[in-house]
Amino acid sequence: MRSMEQMPAGVPPLVRRLREAAREELVGLLAVEVAALDAAGALAALANPHLDAEGVALLGARPDLVAVYQVKRAVALHPRAPEVLARRLMPSLHWPDLLVAGLDTRLRPTVRRAADRTLADRLPGMALGEKVSLARRAGLGLIHHLRDDPQPRVMAALLDNPRLTEGALLPVLARERTPPSVLDTVAADRRWGVRYPVRVALARNPSTPVATALRTLPLLKRPDLAAVARDARIPAPVRRRADLLGGGGRGVRAGRPPGA
């Protein structure tokens, strides 16, 4: 909490008091002043660490205050905001603030899920650049929506997201409808493309470009090569190469490339 000396000069006395008041004083100030507060006063109260749920509700009940975006955002993202109030305000927040809400562990899980659902509903109308920015930071709930985006740039951003898990990525690699360009993006990634389960999934997906699948095959173990060779959905050149590598002593040994 700022001291008086740290606050900017020219701050109105009431705003200063709302920002710095102790719990009991803050409750009293809101009881008297809430009907007359402007946006600056509301923001000062919302920034006070002693503000309780009742105080947040009082501020959120003023339509003219929550009509100011900064106030609406501060109310919706306040850890003590009543759940009904926070969820009601979520749909009108900008997407970067919804992302913040979805990741803020101080908020109720139901509020965080509401933020994620709102963002997921907006994904079809978002610009590519926005989805790329979102993919780099999204939590696991949103990752499950973003992973199906057909744009390779979105997948590339997801691959850089530290919250992405193998369990979230592998289902995408197993789907035949996943665009070849997205599969190529995963195969070329320095962190994800070298993981053995990822290599297997890419080799077994009929939509993986033939050149990419062929580069992957020498790194597979015999049972996985056999599975590729038997799968009639997979392009013939890939199946033939898998069969050659996996049998007759001419292929790899237990996942080692020839000559290893």
N, C-alpha and C positions, 0 to 999 in steps of 0.2 A: 504494500500500500504506500502511495506517495505521501511524503510529508508536505506541509504547506510550502516550505522553501523550494521543493522540487516541482510543484505545480506551476504552470505558466502564469505570468503576470496577467492581470485583467480578467481572471476567471471570476464569475459572479459568486458572491458569498454562499448562496444556497447550493450551487453546483459543487463548490468546494466541500461544503459540509456533507452533502450526499455521498461524495466520493470517499471521504475520510472518516465518517461517523462510525462509532462503535455500534454494536448490535442494537442496544436499547434505544440509542438516540436515532438510529436509522429507522427503526419501526415507528417511532414517534413522528419523525419528519414526514414519512410517507403517509401516515394517517392524516396529517394536516394538509400536506402540500400536493398529494397525488393528483387531485383534480385540476391543479393549475400548472403542473410541470410541463415544460417544453421538451423537445428531443434531447437537448444538451443535459438537462436535469435527469431525464430517464436513463441516458447512457452513463451518467455519473453513478447513479444508484446501481445499475446493472454491473458496473465495474467494481463495486464495493464487495469485498469477500464475505461480508457479514449478511448480505441480502439473502433472505430465506424464500421458500417456495411461495408463501403468501404474498411477499413483496413482488416477486416476479409475476404472479398472477394479477396483482393490482395494476402493474404497468402494462401487461399484455391485454387487459380488459379495456384499455383506452384505444379505440379504433384510430384516432388521429395520431397517436404515437406509433402504433405498429404500421401505419401507412408510410412512415419514414423507414426506408430500407435498413439503415444502420441499426435502428431500434428493433425492428422485426428480427433481424439476424441475431442480435444480442439476446433477445428473449428466447428465440427458438433454440439457440445453442447454449443456453445457460444450463449448467448441470442440475440446478434445482427447479427448473421449469416444470410445472405440472405436465404430465404426459399428454393429456388431451390438448392442452394449449400448444405444446411443441409440435405434435403431429399435425395439428390444424395449420400451422404456419409453414411446415416443410414444403408443400407443393409450390409455394411462391418464392422460394429461395433460388438464387442463382446456382448453377451447377458446381462451381468451386466450393461454395459454402455447404452444399449437400455432401460433397466429398469429405469435407472436414467433419461434418456431423456423423457420417458413417464410420469414420475412423476414431472418433473421440470416445475413449473407453470410460470417460466420466459420465457420459450420457446413458440413459436407460437402454438396454438392448432393443426394446420395442421401438424407441425413437430412432436408434441407429438403423434398424431394419427398414423403418419408414423412409428414411433418407435414401437408403440404397434402392428401395422399390421405386421411389420417385425418379431417381437417376436412371434406373433401368428402363422405365417407361419413356424417358426422353431420348434414349440412345438412337432410335431410328431417325430422329430429326436433327441430331447433332452433326456439326461439321467434322470432317475427317481430322483436322488439327485438334479439335476439342477432344475427340475420342482418343487420339494418340496421347494427349496430355493426361487424360483420365486414366488410361491404361497403365501409365508408368507408376501411378500412385494408388490405384484402387485396392480396396480390401477384397477378401476372398469372395464375398457375396456378389460383388460387381464383376469380378474376374470370370465368374461362371456365365455371365452374359456377354462380356467383351470377347471371350475366347472364340465365340462363334462368328465374329465379324469377318467378312470375306476379304478385308483389306490387309495386305502383308504388313503395312506400316503399323497397324494396330497390334498385330501379333508381335512384331519386333519390339514394340514398346512394352507389351506384356512380359516378354522374355527378360526384360530389364527390371521388372517389378520384383522386389525381394519377397513379396507375399505370394508369388506364384508357386504352386507346388506341383510335383510330378503327377499327383493324383488328379489335379485339375487339368493338366495339359494332355495326358495320355488319351482321354476319351476323344479329344479333337483329332488326334493323330490316327485314331482307329476308324473315323468316319469317312466313308467314301465320298461324301458330299463336300468335304473340306477342300477348298481350292488348291490346286497344285502349287501355286505361288506361295501360299501360306505354309504348306509342307516344306517347300524349299527353304523358306525363311527359318524354320525350326532346324532343319538339317544343317544349315550354315552357321548357326549360332555357336559361339565358342564355348559357352557354358552348358547349354542344353543339348546341343547336337552330338556331344561325346558320351552322353549317358546311354548305357546299354539298353534299358527298356525303351528309350526314345528311338534308338537305332532299329530295334526289332519292330516297333510300331510303324516306323516309316517304311521298312522293307515289306511289311505285310499289307500295307494300304495300297490297293490297286490304283489310287489316284496320284500316288507319288510319281513324279517324273522318272522315266526309265533311267536316265543318266544318274540321277540322285540315288535311286534304289541300287543300281549296279555298284556305285561307290561304297554303299553301306554293306553289301553282302560279305566281302572278305573279312569283316569284323565280327561276324555272327558265329555262334556256336552251332555245332552240327544239328541238334534237334530243331533249332530255329530255321536253319537252312532247309531242312527237310520239310518243315511246315510251309515255307515259301514255295518250294518246288512242287508241293501237292495242291496248292491253292489255284484252282482254275480261274479265279477272278483276276489274278495278277498277270500282267503282260508276259507273253511267251519268252522274250529275251531274258527277262528277270528270272523266270522259273528255270529256264535252261541253265543259266549261270549258277543259280543256287544249287541245282542238282549236281553240276560239275564240281563245285567247290565242296559240296558235302559228301561226296562219295568217291570210291575207287582209289583213295589214297592220293588223289591229285589236288584235293582242296585244302582247306584250313584244318588245323588241329585244335579242337576245343576253343574256338574263338580267336586263334592266332592267325595273322595273315600269312600267306605262303612265304616260306623262307625263314619264318620266325623260329 
